[in-house]
Amino acid sequence: GASTGGTEAIREVLERLPGVTTPGIVITQHIPASFSGPFAQRMNRCSQLEVSEARDGEQILPGHAYIAPGDQHLMVIRDGARYRCRLSDDVPVNRHRPSVDVLFRSVAQNVGPNALGVILTGMGKDGALGLKDMRDAGAHTIAQDEASCVVWGMPGAAVACGGAVETLSLDDIPAAILRCMA
């Protein structure tokens, strides 16, 4: 999850992850609807992962990253042994749609300890309580550190509420993700 400064932070993380061996990734970036599609296309060009805008009901596959469309919440639902994207036009949460809290809470409820949560640079507190929910559900959680953030609001709020197991520089986050995958 990310907001202010997040488009570049997400790029830095995605471009350092391997392709097909990476579990499915779901991303909420605070972004207007007219920019989320082009953002997903740009991330696809700079990553070994297949990056696209999430579609409702789409199965979450290894080697793929799914970006919440602007003006829609992205959630992860369980469908038997599979995970799927669920999109919603529900009311904004923390004044945002898509909201990081909505995504993280769905991951906490449906993926639990099999998930890894990362909150990156961004203004406000969206995602902080959702990351705490993920941690409480047994997931490993990471917040970007203040020194490497454009704005430390969202990660700072996650650290303050006890949502982050680790606080790491942006440069160290991809390696931590790979370590958790191993």
C-alpha positions, 0 to 999 in steps of 0.5 A, spaced: 500 500 500 502 507 498 500 514 496 504 520 496 511 518 492 508 511 492 508 510 484 516 510 484 517 506 491 512 501 488 517 501 481 523 500 485 520 494 489 517 491 483 523 491 478 527 488 484 523 481 484 523 475 480 518 473 475 514 467 476 517 465 482 514 471 486 507 469 489 501 474 487 502 481 489 496 486 490 497 493 490 493 499 492 496 506 490 492 512 491 491 514 484 485 517 480 482 512 475 485 515 469 492 514 471 491 507 474 491 503 467 497 507 465 501 506 471 499 498 471 502 498 464 508 502 466 510 497 472 509 492 467 514 494 462 519 495 468 518 489 472 519 481 471 512 480 473 506 481 469 503 487 472 496 489 470 490 493 473 486 488 477 479 485 474 473 483 479 473 475 480 480 475 477 484 469 480 491 471 483 497 468 480 504 467 482 508 472 477 503 477 477 501 483 480 494 486 480 493 494 481 487 497 484 483 501 479 483 508 481 476 509 484 475 502 486 477 498 492 481 492 491 480 486 496 482 479 496 477 473 497 478 466 498 475 461 493 476 454 495 484 453 494 485 460 490 485 467 491 481 472 487 481 479 486 474 483 488 473 490 486 468 494 490 465 501 489 463 502 496 464 508 500 471 511 501 475 509 507 480 514 510 477 519 504 480 514 499 477 509 494 481 505 493 483 504 500 489 500 503 486 499 509 480 495 505 485 491 501 489 489 508 483 487 512 481 483 506 488 480 506 488 479 514 481 475 513 482 471 507 490 470 507 492 470 514 499 468 516 500 466 509 501 473 507 506 479 507 504 486 508 508 492 506 506 499 507 510 504 503 511 512 503 504 516 503 500 522 507 495 520 512 494 514 516 490 509 511 493 502 511 496 503 518 490 499 522 489 494 516 497 492 517 496 491 524 490 487 522 495 483 518 500 482 523 495 480 528 492 475 523 500 472 523 502 475 517 509 478 516 509 486 516 514 491 513 513 499 513 518 503 509 522 507 514 522 515 515 529 516 512 527 513 505 520 516 505 517 522 501 512 522 506 512 518 512 505 518 514 502 512 512 508 507 514 509 512 521 502 511 523 503 503 522 509 503 526 505 507 531 499 502 532 504 496 532 502 494 525 509 493 523 514 487 524 520 491 521 521 498 519 526 498 513 529 502 508 526 502 501 532 499 498 532 493 503 524 492 502 525 487 496 530 483 499 526 482 505 520 480 501 525 475 498 527 472 505 520 472 507 518 468 500 524 463 502 
